Amino acid sequence: MIRLDIWLTLPSGKHMKAGALVVGDPDPVRGGLHGQFRYAPEYLEQPHAFSFDPLNLPLSKETFDADRPREGVHGVFEDSLPDDWGRKLMARRHKLDRKEQRVPNLLRLLDNQGLGALSYLTIGEPELRTIGVSCQHLEKLALLAQKFEQEPDIADDNDFSLLFQAGSSPGGARPKALVKDDKGAYLAKFASSKDRFDVVSLEAAAMELSRMAGIETADTMLMPLGKEVKCLLVRRFDINEQGGRNHLISMQSLLKADGYYNAGYRDLTNVIRHMSSQPGHDLSRLYRQMVFNVMIGNTDDHLKNFIMLHDDNGWRLSPAFDMVPNIGFNREHVLRIGLDPRPPNTETLLSEMKHFGIKRRQQAMGIIEEVHGAVSKWPEVFSQYNVPETDAERLGKDIGQRLKRTCY
């Protein structure tokens, strides 16, 4: 059995014991896990207490059973953990066999180094510290990430010590690390040996285009690190300038969409209406982001890439992140756009406006025109961010076709 105290770090930096998580040993026959969560009584008495998951874990004295036998915990707690890349680093760092890589045990080892504002401790109180290593080590981290990806079983653990310090909590499958400087905390994203495109430059360019399209995005900066080595720095929005934290939860957890799921942008609008402290503003932001994803070809728009963020003002849609052109040349988006399975066109986008609280066709057309105008500048922005000509030529054809379908 694993028992963990859950601590919440507020934007002010103050720590507060907020709940307890108990997960039993695996079922000897089926291997499933039974877990329970409850809020701490002293947390419920706080005037500024809020629900970690308003849809599934309302503020109450109730004990909540986790209906996820494979993981044993509610999705909001697994959101603190990394995905493939970070879990591989954790498994190597702590020498975990497959059975020891269950979610509750990973949370125990994560301590207070996860994404978001939650910490998981068996004893004591979390320290207030910015997670990650200095940006001065970026070039070395890039080389270590490449080495770990290509030869994980050859090198000695000591060779990867810096990477272990910097790489325990980022999500996704691609190489990345957590770094910091005197201005804040960042996610550093590196190239992968499996890349068929210069994904680092492409993401940097797509993020710039999204800003030009009027989308609120996470701050990014393309960093040259040496000969043919570079990374993309993405400022973390779960850590503020004072080192305090903002709680977050993915749309995947809010919608309880485990494993394979069939969801669309309309499902996200329902969540925003229920949770957001500024639903009209966030719905408009989401509509603009959907339009941009259609035009740039960001078909990997899965539920983990949409987050609700909690701060002193309540819940809101987080800044946009992880936007990349259609490097997989996929016909369909992960999230449905309307009910028509064909690639979206202008009429498809306009038919969806009412689900985003947009009542006037002229308003929706204004958004479409602004985004179209920004994405049309992709050749200049790709060149600005040194996207290789071959990549620009291949992806430019896809973007061009998308812009034709959504012209006005």
PyMOL commands that set and color helices and strands:
alter all, ss='L'
color gray80, all
select helices_A, chain A and resi 41-44+75-78+84-93+98-101+103-110+135-150+157-166+199-212+251-254+265-275+279-296+303-305+346-351+353-356+361-375+378-384+389-405
alter helices_A, ss='H'
color red, helices_A
select strands_A, chain A and resi 2-9+15-23+35-39+64-66+118-121+133-134+176-181+184-190+220-226+229-235+247-250+307-311+314-317
alter strands_A, ss='S'
color yellow, strands_A
deselect
rebuild
show_as cartoon
